[in-house]
Amino acid sequence: MAEKTVVEKTWLGILNKLPGARRGEPAVIEAAYAEPRLRALFPFPSHGALTLHRNTEFPWSNDLPFIVGDATECTVYAPLHASERVLGESLTPREAAALVVAHLPDDCGPTFEGPWPPPRDLTD
């Protein structure tokens, strides 16, 4: 059996509330984890938000939409540099996760281990 990646270990730690794992709104975490494209990204719950990143170490990519909310109502925000900030409001966690997936860049994934920006391919 293959060893779990940093992304897999992080998701499982959050979902199972393991010691040392970050905490987030369980309904939002579970809804995001249910989406395969989001499950492939690095989760970072903090201050009522679930951000997802293309990399596993600070500094974060911070270029993907994110969810703020709880089990009953969520808002999806575009990345900080986007002109339109709110992508959807008054959403269920599942609706919010689906909206994030719909707004992911085509080139999003797989997550790489390390800080942002990604290492340049030296063969280019």
KANOR-V540350 format. One record per run of one state. SS is the DSSP state (~ for helix, > for strand, _ for the rest). FROM is the first residue (numbers start at 1). TO is the last residue. If there is no record, write none. Layout:
ss	from	to
SS	FROM	TO
SS	FROM	TO
This chain:
ss	from	to
_	1	5
~	6	15
_	16	25
~	26	33
_	34	35
~	36	39
_	40	41
>	42	46
_	47	48
>	49	53
_	54	54
>	55	55
_	56	65
>	66	69
_	70	73
>	74	77
_	78	85
>	86	91
_	92	92
~	93	102
_	103	111
>	112	112
_	113	124
